[in-house]
Amino acid sequence: MISPAIVVIAFNRKESLNRLLQSLEIANYPDNDVTLIISIDKGNSNDDVLKLSNDFKWTNGAKRIIYQKQNLGLKKHILKCMSFAIEYGSIIMLEDDLYVSPDYYNYTKQALTFNSKNEDIAGISLYNHQFNVHKQENFSAVEDGYDNWYFQFASSWGQAWDAMQIKSFLAWYNKKHNIDKLKGLPKYVKNWPDKSWLKHFIAYSISQNKYFLYPKISLTTNFGDQGANMDVSNTYYQVPLFLGSNKKYNFSNLNESNALYDAYFENLKICNSLNLKNEEITIDLYGNKPMDDNKRFLLTPLKYNFKIVKSFARSFKPHDLNIIYDIKGNDFFLYDTRTTVNNNIKINKYNVIDYNKKTINLTQSFIIFKHKFIERFLIFIGK
């Protein structure tokens, strides 16, 4: 079974780093010899981070401290540390404002081994998204009986790669693609600055039709501590953390999974419930995805003057289930875009607003709509 090295990315957050290191030390390790690498980007006043790293007692294997000779910035630092996957065969990469589950290493070993030599997988996420960053709405993947789901969106809050995955990405990245012209890359991601390594990895995943394997219950959580890319601390992206240990995970492959999501958080497998192929339909349940003129059918909550083949309610959460269980209503519309008509649709606006309002209350995300915070968030997530 694959045994990855652990790579911690640090800069100037001593307390954050200490919290992460403590969670790493008390976690469970099936192996007796796990290498911990702490890579510290050079800063004007982060000697305390270097001292903490040197003093930290790692009892689970070898410890390696690297202090960068010049300030790289987060993107270059991450890209440089990716190469450890080639040196060690595989790595778990963690930024310093994360916290890990006691079972994070066991999960990652199993996930990497399960997908060994699978060229459709771009990486393994330890974090479980519960928030649609494009729409600022609550999100959850459908439960299909497996411990994982698939997402064409790279992870940055705890991720793992093997050597093959990193070699493939770096070969693509070094060709310097113009990713802003990439079809299928959400506008929200395109607006991230070029200094974002995550922007490039998402573009790579989309262009090469690869997916990240995500857990149903998160093995990391994010504290969003104040730092170089965040003006104020926040806990908006914290998620429930798995507290079990030594679990035997039941992973699906891409064909088995009914939780296969594109970069817009849209479940591509619900086309099966409509007896359609992905090549025939644009799935746009969040009303945020551009229509593909090459596809005959469109599923969306938005009003168009196309023939309505079927319509669905927005009663279930997650809303994918309304399509899967064929719940009739006037919230989602399956259009035949080859036939134009004059539709007089009465959209159930109350249901949409009520759904979103509950979502906002649940995630406390109303603050995100403030202009200044959105700017800070883009810088933070864009990296």
PyMOL commands that set and color helices and strands:
alter all, ss='L'
color gray80, all
select helices_A, chain A and resi 14-25+47-55+74-82+84-88+104-114+163-173+179-181+187-190+197-207+268-274+278-280+320-324+349-363+365-369+371-382
alter helices_A, ss='H'
color red, helices_A
select strands_A, chain A and resi 5-10+36-40+63-67+90-95+98-100+121-125+131-132+137-138+148-151+159-162+211-215+220-222+260-261+281-283+297-300+306-312+332-340
alter strands_A, ss='S'
color yellow, strands_A
deselect
rebuild
show_as cartoon
